[in-house]
């Protein structure tokens, strides 16, 4: 959307274009400010090296380094059995 606004801002102006698109003019101007001054970028955006890496590659590298991402909520635990066709009894009282 920012590229579209850049292409048509001379003919129509930023505010009329933003009123037709689902973007606030302040968002557009903030994007321009971040593009011009890299110090205004977030820490995550500054540390990004611009490499396109597949998700499976990231998962493999994280597994090799024994690190994991943040887990939101309760961690899921899987029920594992030592052998097939075993009887399990439990009491929930």
PyMOL Python script that loads the backbone (N, CA, C, O; Angstrom):
from pymol import cmd

cmd.read_pdbstr("""\
ATOM      1  N   UNK A   1       0.810  -1.187   0.000  1.00  0.00           N
ATOM      2  CA  UNK A   1       0.000   0.000   0.000  1.00  0.00           C
ATOM      3  C   UNK A   1       0.854   1.252   0.000  1.00  0.00           C
ATOM      4  O   UNK A   1       0.497   2.257  -0.613  1.00  0.00           O
ATOM      5  N   UNK A   2       1.979   1.189   0.686  1.00  0.00           N
ATOM      6  CA  UNK A   2       2.844   2.367   0.744  1.00  0.00           C
ATOM      7  C   UNK A   2       3.401   2.677  -0.636  1.00  0.00           C
ATOM      8  O   UNK A   2       3.538   3.845  -0.998  1.00  0.00           O
ATOM      9  N   UNK A   3       3.723   1.648  -1.408  1.00  0.00           N
ATOM     10  CA  UNK A   3       4.199   1.859  -2.769  1.00  0.00           C
ATOM     11  C   UNK A   3       3.134   2.490  -3.656  1.00  0.00           C
ATOM     12  O   UNK A   3       3.438   3.343  -4.489  1.00  0.00           O
ATOM     13  N   UNK A   4       1.890   2.068  -3.474  1.00  0.00           N
ATOM     14  CA  UNK A   4       0.782   2.648  -4.226  1.00  0.00           C
ATOM     15  C   UNK A   4       0.605   4.123  -3.876  1.00  0.00           C
ATOM     16  O   UNK A   4       0.406   4.957  -4.760  1.00  0.00           O
ATOM     17  N   UNK A   5       0.679   4.438  -2.590  1.00  0.00           N
ATOM     18  CA  UNK A   5       0.539   5.835  -2.164  1.00  0.00           C
ATOM     19  C   UNK A   5       1.689   6.671  -2.702  1.00  0.00           C
ATOM     20  O   UNK A   5       1.487   7.804  -3.138  1.00  0.00           O
ATOM     21  N   UNK A   6       2.915   6.107  -2.671  1.00  0.00           N
ATOM     22  CA  UNK A   6       4.060   6.838  -3.224  1.00  0.00           C
ATOM     23  C   UNK A   6       3.875   7.134  -4.707  1.00  0.00           C
ATOM     24  O   UNK A   6       4.243   8.209  -5.179  1.00  0.00           O
ATOM     25  N   UNK A   7       3.307   6.182  -5.441  1.00  0.00           N
ATOM     26  CA  UNK A   7       3.144   6.347  -6.879  1.00  0.00           C
ATOM     27  C   UNK A   7       2.076   7.383  -7.227  1.00  0.00           C
ATOM     28  O   UNK A   7       2.183   8.061  -8.249  1.00  0.00           O
ATOM     29  N   UNK A   8       1.044   7.512  -6.385  1.00  0.00           N
ATOM     30  CA  UNK A   8      -0.083   8.372  -6.724  1.00  0.00           C
ATOM     31  C   UNK A   8      -0.245   9.609  -5.832  1.00  0.00           C
ATOM     32  O   UNK A   8      -1.248  10.314  -5.950  1.00  0.00           O
ATOM     33  N   UNK A   9       0.692   9.881  -4.964  1.00  0.00           N
ATOM     34  CA  UNK A   9       0.536  10.998  -4.042  1.00  0.00           C
ATOM     35  C   UNK A   9       0.624  12.358  -4.729  1.00  0.00           C
ATOM     36  O   UNK A   9       0.031  13.329  -4.260  1.00  0.00           O
ATOM     37  N   UNK A  10       1.361  12.434  -5.837  1.00  0.00           N
ATOM     38  CA  UNK A  10       1.463  13.711  -6.554  1.00  0.00           C
ATOM     39  C   UNK A  10       0.146  14.076  -7.226  1.00  0.00           C
ATOM     40  O   UNK A  10      -0.208  15.253  -7.294  1.00  0.00           O
ATOM     41  N   UNK A  11      -0.575  13.090  -7.717  1.00  0.00           N
ATOM     42  CA  UNK A  11      -1.815  13.362  -8.432  1.00  0.00           C
ATOM     43  C   UNK A  11      -2.992  13.598  -7.494  1.00  0.00           C
ATOM     44  O   UNK A  11      -3.845  14.441  -7.773  1.00  0.00           O
ATOM     45  N   UNK A  12      -3.047  12.864  -6.383  1.00  0.00           N
ATOM     46  CA  UNK A  12      -4.241  12.905  -5.533  1.00  0.00           C
ATOM     47  C   UNK A  12      -3.990  13.397  -4.110  1.00  0.00           C
ATOM     48  O   UNK A  12      -4.914  13.889  -3.462  1.00  0.00           O
ATOM     49  N   UNK A  13      -2.777  13.277  -3.617  1.00  0.00           N
ATOM     50  CA  UNK A  13      -2.489  13.634  -2.230  1.00  0.00           C
ATOM     51  C   UNK A  13      -2.588  12.417  -1.323  1.00  0.00           C
ATOM     52  O   UNK A  13      -3.254  11.436  -1.653  1.00  0.00           O
ATOM     53  N   UNK A  14      -1.931  12.489  -0.200  1.00  0.00           N
ATOM     54  CA  UNK A  14      -1.867  11.342   0.714  1.00  0.00           C
ATOM     55  C   UNK A  14      -3.190  11.131   1.449  1.00  0.00           C
ATOM     56  O   UNK A  14      -3.680  10.003   1.523  1.00  0.00           O
ATOM     57  N   UNK A  15      -3.767  12.186   1.985  1.00  0.00           N
ATOM     58  CA  UNK A  15      -4.987  12.041   2.790  1.00  0.00           C
ATOM     59  C   UNK A  15      -6.166  11.464   2.005  1.00  0.00           C
ATOM     60  O   UNK A  15      -6.843  10.577   2.525  1.00  0.00           O
ATOM     61  N   UNK A  16      -6.448  11.920   0.781  1.00  0.00           N
ATOM     62  CA  UNK A  16      -7.557  11.314   0.042  1.00  0.00           C
ATOM     63  C   UNK A  16      -7.328   9.837  -0.290  1.00  0.00           C
ATOM     64  O   UNK A  16      -8.264   9.037  -0.264  1.00  0.00           O
ATOM     65  N   UNK A  17      -6.087   9.483  -0.599  1.00  0.00           N
ATOM     66  CA  UNK A  17      -5.793   8.076  -0.899  1.00  0.00           C
ATOM     67  C   UNK A  17      -5.971   7.234   0.354  1.00  0.00           C
ATOM     68  O   UNK A  17      -6.551   6.150   0.298  1.00  0.00           O
ATOM     69  N   UNK A  18      -5.471   7.730   1.494  1.00  0.00           N
ATOM     70  CA  UNK A  18      -5.575   6.976   2.747  1.00  0.00           C
ATOM     71  C   UNK A  18      -7.021   6.845   3.205  1.00  0.00           C
ATOM     72  O   UNK A  18      -7.375   5.861   3.854  1.00  0.00           O
ATOM     73  N   UNK A  19      -7.858   7.822   2.876  1.00  0.00           N
ATOM     74  CA  UNK A  19      -9.269   7.709   3.270  1.00  0.00           C
ATOM     75  C   UNK A  19      -9.978   6.616   2.478  1.00  0.00           C
ATOM     76  O   UNK A  19     -10.953   6.042   2.962  1.00  0.00           O
ATOM     77  N   UNK A  20      -9.504   6.321   1.272  1.00  0.00           N
ATOM     78  CA  UNK A  20     -10.101   5.255   0.473  1.00  0.00           C
ATOM     79  C   UNK A  20      -9.508   3.879   0.819  1.00  0.00           C
ATOM     80  O   UNK A  20     -10.178   2.856   0.675  1.00  0.00           O
ATOM     81  N   UNK A  21      -8.270   3.864   1.267  1.00  0.00           N
ATOM     82  CA  UNK A  21      -7.607   2.612   1.638  1.00  0.00           C
ATOM     83  C   UNK A  21      -7.714   2.401   3.148  1.00  0.00           C
ATOM     84  O   UNK A  21      -7.926   3.363   3.887  1.00  0.00           O
ATOM     85  N   UNK A  22      -7.572   1.170   3.616  1.00  0.00           N
ATOM     86  CA  UNK A  22      -7.633   0.932   5.067  1.00  0.00           C
ATOM     87  C   UNK A  22      -6.303   1.224   5.758  1.00  0.00           C
ATOM     88  O   UNK A  22      -5.737   0.352   6.416  1.00  0.00           O
ATOM     89  N   UNK A  23      -5.804   2.456   5.607  1.00  0.00           N
ATOM     90  CA  UNK A  23      -4.552   2.841   6.250  1.00  0.00           C
ATOM     91  C   UNK A  23      -4.684   4.286   6.718  1.00  0.00           C
ATOM     92  O   UNK A  23      -5.243   5.128   6.014  1.00  0.00           O
ATOM     93  N   UNK A  24      -4.173   4.559   7.892  1.00  0.00           N
ATOM     94  CA  UNK A  24      -4.213   5.922   8.423  1.00  0.00           C
ATOM     95  C   UNK A  24      -3.043   6.714   7.851  1.00  0.00           C
ATOM     96  O   UNK A  24      -1.971   6.150   7.633  1.00  0.00           O
ATOM     97  N   UNK A  25      -3.225   7.993   7.607  1.00  0.00           N
ATOM     98  CA  UNK A  25      -2.104   8.804   7.107  1.00  0.00           C
ATOM     99  C   UNK A  25      -0.908   8.793   8.051  1.00  0.00           C
ATOM    100  O   UNK A  25       0.237   8.830   7.600  1.00  0.00           O
ATOM    101  N   UNK A  26      -1.160   8.742   9.345  1.00  0.00           N
ATOM    102  CA  UNK A  26      -0.042   8.715  10.296  1.00  0.00           C
ATOM    103  C   UNK A  26       0.783   7.436  10.141  1.00  0.00           C
ATOM    104  O   UNK A  26       1.999   7.456  10.335  1.00  0.00           O
ATOM    105  N   UNK A  27       0.135   6.336   9.795  1.00  0.00           N
ATOM    106  CA  UNK A  27       0.857   5.082   9.562  1.00  0.00           C
ATOM    107  C   UNK A  27       1.769   5.219   8.352  1.00  0.00           C
ATOM    108  O   UNK A  27       2.910   4.759   8.368  1.00  0.00           O
ATOM    109  N   UNK A  28       1.260   5.853   7.310  1.00  0.00           N
ATOM    110  CA  UNK A  28       2.062   6.069   6.104  1.00  0.00           C
ATOM    111  C   UNK A  28       3.276   6.949   6.418  1.00  0.00           C
ATOM    112  O   UNK A  28       4.395   6.625   6.021  1.00  0.00           O
ATOM    113  N   UNK A  29       3.060   8.038   7.115  1.00  0.00           N
ATOM    114  CA  UNK A  29       4.168   8.941   7.431  1.00  0.00           C
ATOM    115  C   UNK A  29       5.169   8.299   8.389  1.00  0.00           C
ATOM    116  O   UNK A  29       6.367   8.566   8.297  1.00  0.00           O
ATOM    117  N   UNK A  30       4.694   7.464   9.299  1.00  0.00           N
ATOM    118  CA  UNK A  30       5.604   6.742  10.195  1.00  0.00           C
ATOM    119  C   UNK A  30       6.472   5.762   9.406  1.00  0.00           C
ATOM    120  O   UNK A  30       7.660   5.608   9.689  1.00  0.00           O
ATOM    121  N   UNK A  31       5.873   5.105   8.420  1.00  0.00           N
ATOM    122  CA  UNK A  31       6.638   4.191   7.571  1.00  0.00           C
ATOM    123  C   UNK A  31       7.725   4.948   6.808  1.00  0.00           C
ATOM    124  O   UNK A  31       8.853   4.468   6.693  1.00  0.00           O
ATOM    125  N   UNK A  32       7.387   6.129   6.288  1.00  0.00           N
ATOM    126  CA  UNK A  32       8.387   6.941   5.587  1.00  0.00           C
ATOM    127  C   UNK A  32       9.506   7.373   6.525  1.00  0.00           C
ATOM    128  O   UNK A  32      10.672   7.390   6.133  1.00  0.00           O
ATOM    129  N   UNK A  33       9.161   7.721   7.756  1.00  0.00           N
ATOM    130  CA  UNK A  33      10.176   8.143   8.724  1.00  0.00           C
ATOM    131  C   UNK A  33      11.111   6.991   9.068  1.00  0.00           C
ATOM    132  O   UNK A  33      12.320   7.188   9.193  1.00  0.00           O
ATOM    133  N   UNK A  34      10.557   5.785   9.222  1.00  0.00           N
ATOM    134  CA  UNK A  34      11.397   4.623   9.523  1.00  0.00           C
ATOM    135  C   UNK A  34      12.282   4.258   8.342  1.00  0.00           C
ATOM    136  O   UNK A  34      13.410   3.800   8.523  1.00  0.00           O
ATOM    137  N   UNK A  35      11.773   4.460   7.134  1.00  0.00           N
ATOM    138  CA  UNK A  35      12.566   4.179   5.946  1.00  0.00           C
ATOM    139  C   UNK A  35      13.739   5.149   5.846  1.00  0.00           C
ATOM    140  O   UNK A  35      14.828   4.759   5.427  1.00  0.00           O
ATOM    141  N   UNK A  36      13.529   6.402   6.223  1.00  0.00           N
ATOM    142  CA  UNK A  36      14.587   7.403   6.154  1.00  0.00           C
ATOM    143  C   UNK A  36      15.563   7.364   7.313  1.00  0.00           C
ATOM    144  O   UNK A  36      16.731   7.713   7.142  1.00  0.00           O
ATOM    145  N   UNK A  37      15.111   6.944   8.501  1.00  0.00           N
ATOM    146  CA  UNK A  37      15.957   6.927   9.697  1.00  0.00           C
ATOM    147  C   UNK A  37      15.903   5.539  10.326  1.00  0.00           C
ATOM    148  O   UNK A  37      14.944   5.235  11.034  1.00  0.00           O
ATOM    149  N   UNK A  38      16.908   4.681  10.090  1.00  0.00           N
ATOM    150  CA  UNK A  38      16.886   3.316  10.627  1.00  0.00           C
ATOM    151  C   UNK A  38      16.896   3.246  12.157  1.00  0.00           C
ATOM    152  O   UNK A  38      16.575   2.199  12.720  1.00  0.00           O
ATOM    153  N   UNK A  39      17.253   4.326  12.835  1.00  0.00           N
ATOM    154  CA  UNK A  39      17.243   4.312  14.299  1.00  0.00           C
ATOM    155  C   UNK A  39      15.828   4.224  14.859  1.00  0.00           C
ATOM    156  O   UNK A  39      15.644   3.849  16.017  1.00  0.00           O
ATOM    157  N   UNK A  40      14.831   4.564  14.053  1.00  0.00           N
ATOM    158  CA  UNK A  40      13.441   4.507  14.505  1.00  0.00           C
ATOM    159  C   UNK A  40      12.852   3.106  14.381  1.00  0.00           C
ATOM    160  O   UNK A  40      11.738   2.862  14.845  1.00  0.00           O
ATOM    161  N   UNK A  41      13.585   2.186  13.762  1.00  0.00           N
ATOM    162  CA  UNK A  41      13.098   0.811  13.621  1.00  0.00           C
ATOM    163  C   UNK A  41      13.139   0.089  14.963  1.00  0.00           C
ATOM    164  O   UNK A  41      13.889   0.476  15.860  1.00  0.00           O
ATOM    165  N   UNK A  42      12.340  -0.949  15.098  1.00  0.00           N
ATOM    166  CA  UNK A  42      12.352  -1.754  16.317  1.00  0.00           C
ATOM    167  C   UNK A  42      13.645  -2.566  16.376  1.00  0.00           C
ATOM    168  O   UNK A  42      14.345  -2.712  15.374  1.00  0.00           O
ATOM    169  N   UNK A  43      13.954  -3.094  17.566  1.00  0.00           N
ATOM    170  CA  UNK A  43      15.164  -3.909  17.721  1.00  0.00           C
ATOM    171  C   UNK A  43      15.122  -5.122  16.818  1.00  0.00           C
ATOM    172  O   UNK A  43      16.135  -5.506  16.234  1.00  0.00           O
ATOM    173  N   UNK A  44      13.958  -5.723  16.702  1.00  0.00           N
ATOM    174  CA  UNK A  44      13.826  -6.920  15.872  1.00  0.00           C
ATOM    175  C   UNK A  44      14.086  -6.588  14.406  1.00  0.00           C
ATOM    176  O   UNK A  44      14.761  -7.344  13.708  1.00  0.00           O
ATOM    177  N   UNK A  45      13.559  -5.475  13.944  1.00  0.00           N
ATOM    178  CA  UNK A  45      13.768  -5.081  12.547  1.00  0.00           C
ATOM    179  C   UNK A  45      15.227  -4.712  12.293  1.00  0.00           C
ATOM    180  O   UNK A  45      15.733  -4.963  11.199  1.00  0.00           O
ATOM    181  N   UNK A  46      15.911  -4.131  13.259  1.00  0.00           N
ATOM    182  CA  UNK A  46      17.318  -3.768  13.088  1.00  0.00           C
ATOM    183  C   UNK A  46      18.214  -4.994  13.075  1.00  0.00           C
ATOM    184  O   UNK A  46      19.230  -4.999  12.380  1.00  0.00           O
ATOM    185  N   UNK A  47      17.858  -6.058  13.841  1.00  0.00           N
ATOM    186  CA  UNK A  47      18.700  -7.256  13.906  1.00  0.00           C
ATOM    187  C   UNK A  47      18.439  -8.196  12.751  1.00  0.00           C
ATOM    188  O   UNK A  47      19.208  -9.136  12.548  1.00  0.00           O
ATOM    189  N   UNK A  48      17.395  -7.980  11.993  1.00  0.00           N
ATOM    190  CA  UNK A  48      17.098  -8.841  10.844  1.00  0.00           C
ATOM    191  C   UNK A  48      18.171  -8.623   9.788  1.00  0.00           C
ATOM    192  O   UNK A  48      18.502  -7.481   9.468  1.00  0.00           O
ATOM    193  N   UNK A  49      18.714  -9.702   9.248  1.00  0.00           N
ATOM    194  CA  UNK A  49      19.816  -9.583   8.307  1.00  0.00           C
ATOM    195  C   UNK A  49      19.362  -9.617   6.855  1.00  0.00           C
ATOM    196  O   UNK A  49      20.200  -9.535   5.957  1.00  0.00           O
ATOM    197  N   UNK A  50      18.066  -9.734   6.597  1.00  0.00           N
ATOM    198  CA  UNK A  50      17.583  -9.728   5.231  1.00  0.00           C
ATOM    199  C   UNK A  50      17.726 -11.052   4.512  1.00  0.00           C
ATOM    200  O   UNK A  50      17.694 -11.090   3.282  1.00  0.00           O
ATOM    201  N   UNK A  51      17.882 -12.131   5.246  1.00  0.00           N
ATOM    202  CA  UNK A  51      18.009 -13.448   4.630  1.00  0.00           C
ATOM    203  C   UNK A  51      16.665 -14.144   4.635  1.00  0.00           C
ATOM    204  O   UNK A  51      15.966 -14.150   5.648  1.00  0.00           O
ATOM    205  N   UNK A  52      16.300 -14.734   3.500  1.00  0.00           N
ATOM    206  CA  UNK A  52      15.077 -15.523   3.423  1.00  0.00           C
ATOM    207  C   UNK A  52      15.434 -16.974   3.713  1.00  0.00           C
ATOM    208  O   UNK A  52      16.159 -17.608   2.946  1.00  0.00           O
ATOM    209  N   UNK A  53      14.920 -17.496   4.823  1.00  0.00           N
ATOM    210  CA  UNK A  53      15.231 -18.847   5.254  1.00  0.00           C
ATOM    211  C   UNK A  53      13.918 -19.586   5.474  1.00  0.00           C
ATOM    212  O   UNK A  53      12.959 -19.019   5.998  1.00  0.00           O
ATOM    213  N   UNK A  54      13.878 -20.841   5.075  1.00  0.00           N
ATOM    214  CA  UNK A  54      12.672 -21.646   5.245  1.00  0.00           C
ATOM    215  C   UNK A  54      12.432 -21.909   6.723  1.00  0.00           C
ATOM    216  O   UNK A  54      13.366 -21.953   7.524  1.00  0.00           O
ATOM    217  N   UNK A  55      11.160 -22.083   7.068  1.00  0.00           N
ATOM    218  CA  UNK A  55      10.774 -22.333   8.452  1.00  0.00           C
ATOM    219  C   UNK A  55      11.370 -23.640   8.974  1.00  0.00           C
ATOM    220  O   UNK A  55      11.762 -23.729  10.138  1.00  0.00           O
ATOM    221  N   UNK A  56      11.434 -24.653   8.107  1.00  0.00           N
ATOM    222  CA  UNK A  56      11.993 -25.941   8.535  1.00  0.00           C
ATOM    223  C   UNK A  56      13.490 -25.817   8.818  1.00  0.00           C
ATOM    224  O   UNK A  56      14.014 -26.507   9.691  1.00  0.00           O
ATOM    225  N   UNK A  57      14.176 -24.947   8.089  1.00  0.00           N
ATOM    226  CA  UNK A  57      15.602 -24.730   8.341  1.00  0.00           C
ATOM    227  C   UNK A  57      15.815 -24.072   9.697  1.00  0.00           C
ATOM    228  O   UNK A  57      16.729 -24.438  10.436  1.00  0.00           O
ATOM    229  N   UNK A  58      14.975 -23.109  10.017  1.00  0.00           N
ATOM    230  CA  UNK A  58      15.064 -22.459  11.323  1.00  0.00           C
ATOM    231  C   UNK A  58      14.775 -23.464  12.428  1.00  0.00           C
ATOM    232  O   UNK A  58      15.465 -23.479  13.447  1.00  0.00           O
ATOM    233  N   UNK A  59      13.756 -24.307  12.235  1.00  0.00           N
ATOM    234  CA  UNK A  59      13.424 -25.322  13.241  1.00  0.00           C
ATOM    235  C   UNK A  59      14.579 -26.291  13.449  1.00  0.00           C
ATOM    236  O   UNK A  59      14.888 -26.659  14.582  1.00  0.00           O
ATOM    237  N   UNK A  60      15.217 -26.705  12.356  1.00  0.00           N
ATOM    238  CA  UNK A  60      16.339 -27.639  12.466  1.00  0.00           C
ATOM    239  C   UNK A  60      17.517 -26.987  13.182  1.00  0.00           C
ATOM    240  O   UNK A  60      18.132 -27.610  14.048  1.00  0.00           O
ATOM    241  N   UNK A  61      17.836 -25.749  12.837  1.00  0.00           N
ATOM    242  CA  UNK A  61      18.954 -25.070  13.487  1.00  0.00           C
ATOM    243  C   UNK A  61      18.681 -24.841  14.969  1.00  0.00           C
ATOM    244  O   UNK A  61      19.580 -24.995  15.796  1.00  0.00           O
ATOM    245  N   UNK A  62      17.449 -24.476  15.308  1.00  0.00           N
ATOM    246  CA  UNK A  62      17.107 -24.283  16.714  1.00  0.00           C
ATOM    247  C   UNK A  62      17.188 -25.603  17.476  1.00  0.00           C
ATOM    248  O   UNK A  62      17.641 -25.639  18.620  1.00  0.00           O
ATOM    249  N   UNK A  63      16.751 -26.678  16.842  1.00  0.00           N
ATOM    250  CA  UNK A  63      16.822 -27.993  17.490  1.00  0.00           C
ATOM    251  C   UNK A  63      18.279 -28.388  17.705  1.00  0.00           C
ATOM    252  O   UNK A  63      18.623 -28.921  18.760  1.00  0.00           O
ATOM    253  N   UNK A  64      19.153 -28.132  16.707  1.00  0.00           N
ATOM    254  CA  UNK A  64      20.575 -28.456  16.837  1.00  0.00           C
ATOM    255  C   UNK A  64      21.244 -27.637  17.943  1.00  0.00           C
ATOM    256  O   UNK A  64      22.149 -28.128  18.618  1.00  0.00           O
ATOM    257  N   UNK A  65      20.800 -26.385  18.129  1.00  0.00           N
ATOM    258  CA  UNK A  65      21.383 -25.520  19.149  1.00  0.00           C
ATOM    259  C   UNK A  65      20.707 -25.683  20.509  1.00  0.00           C
ATOM    260  O   UNK A  65      21.108 -25.045  21.483  1.00  0.00           O
ATOM    261  N   UNK A  66      19.684 -26.537  20.578  1.00  0.00           N
ATOM    262  CA  UNK A  66      18.935 -26.812  21.811  1.00  0.00           C
ATOM    263  C   UNK A  66      18.282 -25.551  22.374  1.00  0.00           C
ATOM    264  O   UNK A  66      18.305 -25.317  23.583  1.00  0.00           O
ATOM    265  N   UNK A  67      17.698 -24.738  21.482  1.00  0.00           N
ATOM    266  CA  UNK A  67      16.936 -23.575  21.922  1.00  0.00           C
ATOM    267  C   UNK A  67      15.527 -23.689  21.376  1.00  0.00           C
ATOM    268  O   UNK A  67      15.294 -24.352  20.365  1.00  0.00           O
ATOM    269  N   UNK A  68      14.587 -23.040  22.049  1.00  0.00           N
ATOM    270  CA  UNK A  68      13.211 -23.059  21.584  1.00  0.00           C
ATOM    271  C   UNK A  68      12.617 -21.672  21.722  1.00  0.00           C
ATOM    272  O   UNK A  68      13.079 -20.854  22.518  1.00  0.00           O
ATOM    273  N   UNK A  69      11.591 -21.425  20.939  1.00  0.00           N
ATOM    274  CA  UNK A  69      10.916 -20.141  20.981  1.00  0.00           C
ATOM    275  C   UNK A  69      10.026 -20.038  22.204  1.00  0.00           C
ATOM    276  O   UNK A  69       9.925 -20.969  23.004  1.00  0.00           O
ATOM    277  N   UNK A  70       9.389 -18.898  22.330  1.00  0.00           N
ATOM    278  CA  UNK A  70       8.520 -18.663  23.468  1.00  0.00           C
ATOM    279  C   UNK A  70       7.252 -19.490  23.319  1.00  0.00           C
ATOM    280  O   UNK A  70       6.731 -19.641  22.214  1.00  0.00           O
ATOM    281  N   UNK A  71       6.756 -20.022  24.426  1.00  0.00           N
ATOM    282  CA  UNK A  71       5.527 -20.812  24.444  1.00  0.00           C
ATOM    283  C   UNK A  71       4.488 -20.009  25.192  1.00  0.00           C
ATOM    284  O   UNK A  71       4.661 -19.700  26.371  1.00  0.00           O
ATOM    285  N   UNK A  72       3.411 -19.671  24.512  1.00  0.00           N
ATOM    286  CA  UNK A  72       2.341 -18.922  25.151  1.00  0.00           C
ATOM    287  C   UNK A  72       1.271 -19.897  25.608  1.00  0.00           C
ATOM    288  O   UNK A  72       0.906 -20.823  24.883  1.00  0.00           O
ATOM    289  N   UNK A  73       0.776 -19.682  26.809  1.00  0.00           N
ATOM    290  CA  UNK A  73      -0.238 -20.575  27.343  1.00  0.00           C
ATOM    291  C   UNK A  73       0.399 -21.805  27.958  1.00  0.00           C
ATOM    292  O   UNK A  73       1.605 -21.843  28.201  1.00  0.00           O
ATOM    293  N   UNK A  74      -0.425 -22.810  28.205  1.00  0.00           N
ATOM    294  CA  UNK A  74       0.083 -24.045  28.790  1.00  0.00           C
ATOM    295  C   UNK A  74       0.797 -24.884  27.737  1.00  0.00           C
ATOM    296  O   UNK A  74       0.336 -24.976  26.599  1.00  0.00           O
ATOM    297  N   UNK A  75       1.904 -25.488  28.103  1.00  0.00           N
ATOM    298  CA  UNK A  75       2.556 -26.386  27.148  1.00  0.00           C
ATOM    299  C   UNK A  75       1.726 -27.660  26.986  1.00  0.00           C
ATOM    300  O   UNK A  75       1.121 -28.141  27.945  1.00  0.00           O
ATOM    301  N   UNK A  76       1.702 -28.188  25.797  1.00  0.00           N
ATOM    302  CA  UNK A  76       0.941 -29.402  25.518  1.00  0.00           C
ATOM    303  C   UNK A  76       1.818 -30.608  25.794  1.00  0.00           C
ATOM    304  O   UNK A  76       2.950 -30.693  25.317  1.00  0.00           O
ATOM    305  N   UNK A  77       1.287 -31.530  26.564  1.00  0.00           N
ATOM    306  CA  UNK A  77       2.008 -32.763  26.851  1.00  0.00           C
ATOM    307  C   UNK A  77       1.326 -33.906  26.128  1.00  0.00           C
ATOM    308  O   UNK A  77       0.104 -34.045  26.164  1.00  0.00           O
ATOM    309  N   UNK A  78       2.122 -34.707  25.484  1.00  0.00           N
ATOM    310  CA  UNK A  78       1.566 -35.833  24.737  1.00  0.00           C
ATOM    311  C   UNK A  78       1.591 -37.078  25.601  1.00  0.00           C
ATOM    312  O   UNK A  78       2.528 -37.310  26.365  1.00  0.00           O
ATOM    313  N   UNK A  79       0.557 -37.862  25.465  1.00  0.00           N
ATOM    314  CA  UNK A  79       0.463 -39.125  26.177  1.00  0.00           C
ATOM    315  C   UNK A  79       1.178 -40.184  25.363  1.00  0.00           C
ATOM    316  O   UNK A  79       0.830 -40.428  24.208  1.00  0.00           O
ATOM    317  N   UNK A  80       2.169 -40.807  25.957  1.00  0.00           N
ATOM    318  CA  UNK A  80       2.941 -41.833  25.254  1.00  0.00           C
ATOM    319  C   UNK A  80       2.859 -43.138  26.035  1.00  0.00           C
ATOM    320  O   UNK A  80       2.912 -43.146  27.265  1.00  0.00           O
ATOM    321  N   UNK A  81       2.733 -44.221  25.314  1.00  0.00           N
ATOM    322  CA  UNK A  81       2.674 -45.542  25.937  1.00  0.00           C
ATOM    323  C   UNK A  81       3.943 -46.300  25.588  1.00  0.00           C
ATOM    324  O   UNK A  81       4.495 -46.116  24.503  1.00  0.00           O
ATOM    325  N   UNK A  82       4.418 -47.164  26.507  1.00  0.00           N
ATOM    326  CA  UNK A  82       5.654 -47.891  26.237  1.00  0.00           C
ATOM    327  C   UNK A  82       5.482 -49.020  25.219  1.00  0.00           C
ATOM    328  O   UNK A  82       6.445 -49.416  24.563  1.00  0.00           O
ATOM    329  N   UNK A  83       4.259 -49.539  25.088  1.00  0.00           N
ATOM    330  CA  UNK A  83       4.021 -50.637  24.152  1.00  0.00           C
ATOM    331  C   UNK A  83       2.564 -50.582  23.697  1.00  0.00           C
ATOM    332  O   UNK A  83       1.727 -50.014  24.399  1.00  0.00           O
ATOM    333  N   UNK A  84       2.244 -51.158  22.539  1.00  0.00           N
ATOM    334  CA  UNK A  84       0.854 -51.151  22.080  1.00  0.00           C
ATOM    335  C   UNK A  84      -0.005 -52.147  22.851  1.00  0.00           C
ATOM    336  O   UNK A  84       0.505 -53.090  23.456  1.00  0.00           O
ATOM    337  N   UNK A  85      -1.319 -51.923  22.819  1.00  0.00           N
ATOM    338  CA  UNK A  85      -2.322 -52.814  23.416  1.00  0.00           C
ATOM    339  C   UNK A  85      -2.121 -53.015  24.915  1.00  0.00           C
ATOM    340  O   UNK A  85      -2.266 -54.132  25.413  1.00  0.00           O
ATOM    341  N   UNK A  86      -1.794 -51.962  25.627  1.00  0.00           N
ATOM    342  CA  UNK A  86      -1.670 -52.036  27.076  1.00  0.00           C
ATOM    343  C   UNK A  86      -2.900 -51.395  27.691  1.00  0.00           C
ATOM    344  O   UNK A  86      -3.461 -50.451  27.135  1.00  0.00           O
ATOM    345  N   UNK A  87      -3.320 -51.911  28.842  1.00  0.00           N
ATOM    346  CA  UNK A  87      -4.475 -51.388  29.534  1.00  0.00           C
ATOM    347  C   UNK A  87      -4.027 -50.316  30.534  1.00  0.00           C
ATOM    348  O   UNK A  87      -3.127 -50.539  31.343  1.00  0.00           O
ATOM    349  N   UNK A  88      -4.684 -49.135  30.457  1.00  0.00           N
ATOM    350  CA  UNK A  88      -4.382 -48.047  31.362  1.00  0.00           C
ATOM    351  C   UNK A  88      -5.639 -47.732  32.162  1.00  0.00           C
ATOM    352  O   UNK A  88      -6.724 -47.581  31.600  1.00  0.00           O
ATOM    353  N   UNK A  89      -5.481 -47.636  33.468  1.00  0.00           N
ATOM    354  CA  UNK A  89      -6.606 -47.325  34.348  1.00  0.00           C
ATOM    355  C   UNK A  89      -6.289 -46.039  35.079  1.00  0.00           C
ATOM    356  O   UNK A  89      -5.181 -45.845  35.579  1.00  0.00           O
ATOM    357  N   UNK A  90      -7.285 -45.160  35.135  1.00  0.00           N
ATOM    358  CA  UNK A  90      -7.078 -43.916  35.868  1.00  0.00           C
ATOM    359  C   UNK A  90      -8.334 -43.584  36.656  1.00  0.00           C
ATOM    360  O   UNK A  90      -9.425 -44.066  36.353  1.00  0.00           O
ATOM    361  N   UNK A  91      -8.159 -42.758  37.665  1.00  0.00           N
ATOM    362  CA  UNK A  91      -9.281 -42.354  38.518  1.00  0.00           C
ATOM    363  C   UNK A  91      -9.244 -40.832  38.617  1.00  0.00           C
ATOM    364  O   UNK A  91      -8.236 -40.259  39.031  1.00  0.00           O
ATOM    365  N   UNK A  92     -10.342 -40.176  38.237  1.00  0.00           N
ATOM    366  CA  UNK A  92     -10.398 -38.720  38.260  1.00  0.00           C
ATOM    367  C   UNK A  92     -11.069 -38.171  39.501  1.00  0.00           C
ATOM    368  O   UNK A  92     -11.312 -36.966  39.577  1.00  0.00           O
ATOM    369  N   UNK A  93     -11.379 -39.014  40.480  1.00  0.00           N
ATOM    370  CA  UNK A  93     -12.066 -38.532  41.686  1.00  0.00           C
ATOM    371  C   UNK A  93     -11.094 -38.015  42.708  1.00  0.00           C
ATOM    372  O   UNK A  93     -11.503 -37.573  43.781  1.00  0.00           O
TER     373      UNK A  93
END
""", "prot")
cmd.dss("prot")
cmd.show_as("cartoon", "prot")
cmd.util.cbc("prot")
cmd.orient("prot")
